């Protein structure tokens, strides 16, 4: 007899790979997003009992879908006996109205399931993404729901990734599903007229997930590879589902080019390594090639790069440069200027000031930073005093730099960034 533990692991593996397709197909089947996610979870629970006992079916994803459909029949039966909708669903199953809550005698027979239409699977996953990222939900709820129903992560995994209590994650997911139901959000790919706005929400959620993975907002680990990797996977899926949207490829390019630097961003002891000190031979050059290819595809659309595409273009400048000193900083300044006009933000202005300091020197950049200080931009962030301190160090104004570093340390929330600031302050002393 095969190892039951291995079969339980098979359930987890199939769910991680196929969860979006299963939930999407069930949502199309029932017309109820929240019910579909519950039905899929019930199917997984059934598999955890059945597969270790009877073995993994030949078509595991189809098995889960069929069980989910049968649970849907039971749910509709409970809601309304002899309802016309239930009768139609029962006829589709070929049950002739018989009651059954069990998996089929031949679980692998689900391979020819009418719902498992290869021509509709992509639309199901795309509709799932648009539903999970609907603007009616809060940002935190969109992230949690996307990771749950599209990424296939458990509540425990999401909680661990964001260092949030599991109960909080579960509450967000439950609240999100109730909100979607109360708002009567349909499970479908939005019409062309509203797709642009909704696509922006989907891209933003993927970007937020990656950002948290690339620069952890809390804890002592600077990079969470699993979270960043999940965002990359979602971006790749989305690029296949909507291949004609240049900003989707722009986001994918940004994620690939940024993740390419991950191997060199930490020292063997886990300490963070700044860009100028990184061993570029350790960068993931396959990821760089993928990112540049995605960026080229975005550019070929001929509609101009969006905010993600412009950030990807900046990341490409770093990726192709042999060193910090040989980076095309003037081009980066120009791209930041374009990005600032397209998506104004104090963070973009601060990054442009850093690029100006590299292209023209700290004396040219300091007025730009001082203007942000005068405007009281980023009042709770350590980034502004940290950048100002770096410029003051390069100008030889040590005492002022020490004061700025001290201010940055008070505002800095994470241990790995505090390590960098402390090291700079110690060097000044």
C-alpha positions as CSV (number, residue, x, y, z in Angstrom):
1,X,0.0,0.0,0.0
2,X,1.3,3.4,-0.9
3,X,2.3,5.9,1.8
4,X,-0.9,7.8,3.0
5,X,1.3,10.8,3.7
6,X,2.4,10.9,0.1
7,X,-1.2,10.8,-1.0
8,X,-2.1,13.7,1.3
9,X,0.8,15.6,-0.2
10,X,-0.7,14.8,-3.6
11,X,-3.9,16.5,-2.6
12,X,-2.0,19.6,-1.6
13,X,0.0,19.6,-4.9
14,X,-3.1,19.2,-7.1
15,X,-4.9,21.9,-5.2
16,X,-2.0,24.3,-5.5
17,X,-1.8,23.8,-9.3
18,X,-5.4,23.4,-10.2
19,X,-7.3,25.4,-7.5
20,X,-8.0,28.4,-9.8
21,X,-9.4,26.2,-12.6
22,X,-11.6,24.2,-10.2
23,X,-13.0,27.2,-8.3
24,X,-13.5,29.0,-11.6
25,X,-15.4,26.1,-13.2
26,X,-17.6,25.7,-10.1
27,X,-18.3,29.4,-10.0
28,X,-19.4,29.3,-13.6
29,X,-21.5,26.2,-12.8
30,X,-23.2,27.7,-9.8
31,X,-23.1,31.4,-10.5
32,X,-22.0,31.9,-6.9
33,X,-18.4,32.8,-6.2
34,X,-18.6,32.2,-2.5
35,X,-20.4,28.9,-2.8
36,X,-17.9,27.8,-5.4
37,X,-14.9,28.3,-3.1
38,X,-16.7,26.5,-0.3
39,X,-17.6,23.6,-2.6
40,X,-13.9,23.3,-3.7
41,X,-12.8,23.2,-0.1
42,X,-15.3,20.5,0.6
43,X,-14.0,18.5,-2.3
44,X,-10.4,18.9,-0.9
45,X,-11.6,17.7,2.5
46,X,-13.2,14.6,0.8
47,X,-9.9,13.9,-1.1
48,X,-7.9,14.0,2.1
49,X,-10.1,11.2,3.4
50,X,-10.5,9.2,0.2
51,X,-7.2,9.4,-1.6
52,X,-5.0,8.0,1.3
53,X,-7.5,5.1,1.5
54,X,-8.3,4.3,-2.1
55,X,-5.4,5.9,-4.0
56,X,-4.9,9.0,-6.1
57,X,-7.4,8.9,-9.1
58,X,-6.1,9.0,-12.7
59,X,-7.5,12.5,-13.2
60,X,-7.2,14.1,-9.7
61,X,-8.4,17.6,-10.8
62,X,-11.4,16.2,-12.5
63,X,-12.2,14.1,-9.4
64,X,-12.2,17.3,-7.3
65,X,-14.4,19.1,-9.8
66,X,-16.9,16.3,-9.9
67,X,-17.1,16.1,-6.1
68,X,-17.6,19.8,-6.0
69,X,-20.4,19.6,-8.5
70,X,-22.1,16.9,-6.5
71,X,-21.9,19.0,-3.4
72,X,-23.5,21.8,-5.4
73,X,-26.4,19.5,-6.3
74,X,-26.8,18.8,-2.6
75,X,-26.7,22.6,-1.8
76,X,-29.3,23.4,-4.4
77,X,-31.5,20.5,-3.2
78,X,-31.3,21.9,0.4
79,X,-32.2,25.4,-0.9
80,X,-35.2,24.4,-2.9
81,X,-36.6,20.9,-3.3
82,X,-37.6,20.1,-6.9
83,X,-36.4,23.5,-8.1
84,X,-36.1,23.8,-11.8
85,X,-32.5,24.7,-11.6
86,X,-31.7,21.6,-9.6
87,X,-33.6,19.4,-12.1
88,X,-31.5,20.8,-14.9
89,X,-28.3,20.3,-13.0
90,X,-29.3,16.7,-12.2
91,X,-30.0,16.0,-15.8
92,X,-26.6,17.3,-16.8
93,X,-25.1,14.9,-14.3
94,X,-27.1,12.0,-15.7
95,X,-28.3,11.1,-12.2
96,X,-32.0,11.1,-13.0
97,X,-32.8,12.8,-9.8
98,X,-31.0,10.3,-7.5
99,X,-29.5,11.5,-4.3
100,X,-25.8,11.1,-4.0
101,X,-23.2,13.0,-2.0
102,X,-20.3,10.6,-2.8
103,X,-17.6,10.6,-5.5
104,X,-18.3,8.7,-8.6
105,X,-17.5,5.0,-8.6
106,X,-14.8,5.7,-11.2
107,X,-13.4,9.1,-10.1
108,X,-11.2,9.4,-13.2
109,X,-14.3,9.5,-15.3
110,X,-14.5,13.2,-14.7
111,X,-12.0,13.7,-17.5
112,X,-14.9,14.3,-20.0
113,X,-16.8,16.5,-17.6
114,X,-18.8,19.0,-19.6
115,X,-17.6,21.8,-17.3
116,X,-14.0,21.0,-18.0
117,X,-14.1,22.7,-21.3
118,X,-10.6,23.6,-22.5
119,X,-11.9,26.5,-24.4
120,X,-13.4,28.1,-21.3
121,X,-10.8,27.3,-18.6
122,X,-8.8,30.4,-19.3
123,X,-11.9,32.5,-19.1
124,X,-12.8,30.9,-15.8
125,X,-9.4,31.7,-14.3
126,X,-9.5,35.2,-15.7
127,X,-13.0,35.8,-14.3
128,X,-11.8,34.4,-11.0
129,X,-8.9,37.0,-10.9
130,X,-11.3,39.9,-11.8
131,X,-13.8,38.7,-9.1
132,X,-11.2,38.3,-6.4
133,X,-9.7,41.7,-7.2
134,X,-13.0,43.6,-7.5
135,X,-12.7,47.3,-6.4
136,X,-15.6,46.8,-4.0
137,X,-13.2,44.9,-1.7
138,X,-10.5,46.5,0.5
139,X,-6.9,46.1,-0.6
140,X,-6.2,43.6,2.2
141,X,-9.2,41.5,1.3
142,X,-8.2,41.5,-2.4
143,X,-4.8,40.2,-1.6
144,X,-6.0,37.5,0.8
145,X,-8.8,36.4,-1.5
146,X,-6.5,36.3,-4.6
147,X,-3.9,34.2,-2.8
148,X,-6.6,31.9,-1.5
149,X,-8.7,31.2,-4.6
150,X,-6.3,32.0,-7.4
151,X,-3.0,31.1,-5.8
152,X,-4.3,28.1,-3.9
153,X,-2.7,29.1,-0.6
154,X,-4.2,28.1,2.7
155,X,-5.2,30.6,5.3
156,X,-2.2,29.5,7.4
157,X,0.2,30.1,4.5
158,X,-1.2,33.5,3.8
159,X,-1.0,34.4,7.5
160,X,2.6,33.2,7.6
161,X,3.6,35.1,4.5
162,X,2.2,38.4,5.8
163,X,3.0,37.7,9.5
164,X,-0.7,38.1,10.3
165,X,-2.8,36.0,12.6
166,X,-4.6,33.2,10.7
167,X,-7.9,34.3,12.3
168,X,-7.4,37.7,10.7
169,X,-6.8,36.2,7.3
170,X,-9.8,33.9,7.6
171,X,-12.0,36.9,8.6
172,X,-10.8,38.9,5.6
173,X,-11.6,36.1,3.3
174,X,-15.1,35.5,4.8
175,X,-15.9,39.2,4.8
176,X,-14.7,39.5,1.2
177,X,-17.0,36.7,0.0
178,X,-19.9,38.2,1.9
179,X,-19.2,41.6,0.4
180,X,-19.1,40.2,-3.2
181,X,-22.4,38.4,-2.5
182,X,-24.1,41.5,-1.0
183,X,-22.8,43.6,-3.9
184,X,-24.1,41.0,-6.4
185,X,-20.8,40.9,-8.2
186,X,-21.3,38.6,-11.2
187,X,-18.8,35.9,-11.9
188,X,-17.6,36.9,-15.4
189,X,-14.8,38.6,-17.3
190,X,-15.8,42.3,-17.3
191,X,-17.1,43.9,-20.5
192,X,-14.5,45.8,-22.6
193,X,-15.7,49.1,-21.3
194,X,-14.9,48.3,-17.6
195,X,-12.0,45.9,-18.2
196,X,-9.3,48.5,-18.1
197,X,-10.2,49.7,-14.6
198,X,-10.7,46.2,-13.3
199,X,-7.5,45.0,-14.9
200,X,-5.7,47.7,-13.0
201,X,-7.0,46.3,-9.7
202,X,-5.8,42.8,-10.7
203,X,-2.3,44.1,-11.6
204,X,-2.1,46.2,-8.4
205,X,-2.9,43.1,-6.2
206,X,-0.2,41.1,-7.9
207,X,2.2,44.0,-7.5
208,X,1.4,44.3,-3.8
209,X,2.0,40.6,-3.2
210,X,5.3,40.8,-5.0
211,X,6.4,44.0,-3.2
212,X,5.7,42.4,0.2
213,X,7.8,39.4,-0.9
214,X,10.7,41.5,-2.3
215,X,10.9,43.9,0.6
216,X,9.2,42.5,3.6
217,X,7.4,45.2,5.6
218,X,8.0,43.4,8.9
219,X,10.2,40.7,10.5
220,X,13.9,40.1,10.1
221,X,13.8,38.4,6.7
222,X,14.4,40.9,3.9
223,X,13.0,38.7,1.1
224,X,10.1,36.2,1.2
225,X,10.8,34.1,-1.9
226,X,7.6,32.1,-1.7
227,X,5.4,35.2,-1.7
228,X,7.4,36.9,-4.5
229,X,7.4,33.7,-6.5
230,X,3.6,33.3,-6.2
231,X,3.2,36.9,-7.5
232,X,5.5,36.0,-10.5
233,X,3.4,32.9,-11.1
234,X,0.1,34.9,-11.1
235,X,1.7,37.5,-13.5
236,X,2.7,34.7,-15.9
237,X,-0.8,33.2,-15.8
238,X,-2.3,36.6,-16.4
239,X,0.1,37.3,-19.3
240,X,-1.2,34.1,-21.0
241,X,-4.8,35.0,-20.3
242,X,-4.7,38.5,-21.7
243,X,-1.7,38.5,-24.1
244,X,-2.7,41.7,-25.9
245,X,-2.5,43.9,-22.8
246,X,1.0,45.6,-22.8
247,X,0.8,46.6,-19.1
248,X,0.4,43.0,-18.1
249,X,3.7,42.2,-19.8
250,X,5.2,45.3,-18.3
251,X,4.3,44.1,-14.8
252,X,5.7,40.6,-15.6
253,X,8.9,42.2,-16.8
254,X,9.2,44.3,-13.7
255,X,8.8,41.2,-11.4
256,X,11.2,39.1,-13.4
257,X,13.9,41.8,-13.5
258,X,13.5,42.6,-9.9
259,X,13.6,39.0,-8.7
260,X,16.7,38.4,-10.8
261,X,18.7,40.3,-8.2
262,X,17.4,38.3,-5.2
263,X,20.3,35.8,-5.1
264,X,22.8,38.6,-4.5
265,X,20.7,40.7,-2.1
266,X,21.6,38.8,1.0
267,X,25.0,37.8,2.5
268,X,25.6,34.2,3.7
269,X,24.7,35.4,7.3
270,X,21.3,36.8,6.0
271,X,22.4,40.4,6.2
272,X,21.2,42.6,3.3
273,X,23.6,43.6,0.6
274,X,23.1,47.0,-1.1
275,X,23.0,47.3,-4.9
276,X,26.5,48.8,-5.2
277,X,28.0,45.8,-3.2
278,X,26.2,43.0,-5.0
279,X,28.0,40.3,-6.9
280,X,26.3,40.6,-10.3
281,X,27.5,37.2,-11.4
282,X,25.0,35.8,-8.8
283,X,22.1,37.5,-10.5
284,X,19.6,35.2,-12.2
285,X,20.4,35.8,-15.8
286,X,17.6,33.5,-17.0
287,X,15.1,35.8,-15.2
288,X,16.8,38.8,-16.8
289,X,16.2,37.3,-20.2
290,X,12.6,36.5,-19.4
291,X,12.1,40.0,-18.1
292,X,13.6,41.7,-21.1
293,X,11.5,39.6,-23.4
294,X,8.4,40.6,-21.6
295,X,9.3,44.2,-21.7
296,X,10.0,44.0,-25.4
297,X,6.6,42.5,-25.9
298,X,5.0,45.4,-24.0
299,X,6.9,47.9,-26.1
300,X,5.8,46.1,-29.4
301,X,2.2,46.9,-28.6
302,X,2.9,50.4,-29.7
303,X,0.7,52.1,-27.1
304,X,3.6,53.4,-24.9
305,X,4.6,51.9,-21.6
306,X,2.4,52.2,-18.5
307,X,3.6,52.7,-14.9
308,X,4.7,49.0,-14.5
309,X,6.4,49.0,-17.9
310,X,8.4,52.2,-17.1
311,X,9.5,50.7,-13.8
312,X,10.5,47.6,-15.7
313,X,12.6,49.8,-18.1
314,X,14.4,51.2,-15.0
315,X,15.0,47.7,-13.7
316,X,16.4,46.7,-17.2
317,X,18.9,49.6,-17.0
318,X,20.2,48.0,-13.8
319,X,20.1,44.5,-15.1
320,X,22.3,45.1,-18.2
321,X,24.8,47.4,-16.5
322,X,28.2,45.8,-15.5
323,X,28.3,48.0,-12.3
324,X,26.6,50.8,-10.5
325,X,29.1,53.3,-12.0
326,X,28.4,52.1,-15.5
327,X,24.7,52.2,-15.2
328,X,22.9,54.6,-17.6
329,X,21.7,56.9,-14.8
330,X,20.7,59.7,-17.2
331,X,18.2,57.4,-18.9
332,X,16.9,56.4,-15.5
333,X,16.3,60.0,-14.6
334,X,14.3,60.5,-17.8
335,X,12.2,57.4,-17.2
336,X,11.5,58.6,-13.6
337,X,10.4,61.9,-15.0
338,X,8.0,60.2,-17.3
339,X,6.8,57.9,-14.5
340,X,6.2,60.9,-12.2
341,X,3.9,62.5,-14.8
342,X,2.0,59.2,-15.3
343,X,1.7,58.2,-11.7
344,X,2.7,61.1,-9.4
345,X,4.1,59.9,-6.1
346,X,6.6,61.2,-3.4
347,X,8.4,57.9,-3.6
348,X,8.9,58.3,-7.4
349,X,10.2,61.8,-6.8
350,X,12.6,60.5,-4.1
351,X,13.8,57.8,-6.5
352,X,14.3,60.3,-9.2
353,X,16.4,62.4,-6.8
354,X,18.6,59.4,-6.1
355,X,19.1,58.9,-9.9
356,X,19.9,62.5,-10.3
357,X,22.6,62.2,-7.5
358,X,24.2,59.3,-9.5
359,X,23.9,61.1,-12.8
360,X,24.9,64.7,-11.8
361,X,26.1,64.4,-8.2
362,X,24.7,64.9,-4.7
363,X,24.7,68.7,-5.0
364,X,22.1,68.6,-7.8
365,X,19.9,66.1,-6.0
366,X,19.8,67.7,-2.5
367,X,17.4,70.5,-3.5
368,X,15.0,67.9,-4.8
369,X,15.1,66.0,-1.5
370,X,14.8,69.2,0.5
371,X,11.7,70.1,-1.5
372,X,10.1,66.9,-0.4
373,X,11.1,67.6,3.2
374,X,9.5,71.1,2.9
375,X,6.3,69.6,1.5
376,X,6.2,67.1,4.5
377,X,6.2,64.2,2.1
378,X,6.5,60.7,3.5
379,X,6.3,61.9,7.1
380,X,6.2,58.4,8.6
381,X,8.8,56.8,6.3
382,X,12.5,56.3,7.0
383,X,13.3,56.6,3.3
384,X,13.4,60.4,3.0
385,X,15.9,61.0,5.9
386,X,17.9,57.9,4.8
387,X,18.4,59.3,1.3
388,X,19.1,62.8,2.6
389,X,21.7,61.4,4.9
390,X,23.4,59.6,2.0
391,X,23.6,62.8,0.0
392,X,25.0,64.7,3.0
393,X,27.6,62.1,3.6
394,X,28.8,62.4,0.0
395,X,28.9,66.2,0.5
396,X,31.0,65.9,3.6
397,X,28.3,67.3,5.9
398,X,28.8,64.6,8.5
399,X,27.0,66.0,11.5
400,X,23.9,66.7,9.5
401,X,24.1,63.2,8.0
402,X,24.3,61.7,11.5
403,X,21.2,63.5,12.6
404,X,19.3,62.3,9.5
405,X,20.4,58.7,10.1
406,X,19.3,58.9,13.7
407,X,15.9,60.1,12.5
408,X,15.7,57.3,9.9
409,X,16.4,54.7,12.5
410,X,13.6,55.9,14.7
411,X,11.2,55.5,11.8
412,X,12.5,52.3,10.3
413,X,10.2,49.3,11.0
414,X,12.2,46.3,9.9
415,X,15.4,44.7,11.3
416,X,17.2,44.2,8.1
417,X,16.9,47.9,7.1
418,X,17.8,49.0,10.5
419,X,21.0,46.9,10.1
420,X,22.0,49.0,7.1
421,X,21.3,52.3,8.8
422,X,23.1,51.3,11.9
423,X,26.1,50.3,9.9
424,X,26.2,53.7,8.2
425,X,25.8,55.5,11.5
426,X,28.6,53.5,13.0
427,X,30.9,54.2,10.1
428,X,30.3,58.0,10.6
429,X,31.1,57.7,14.2
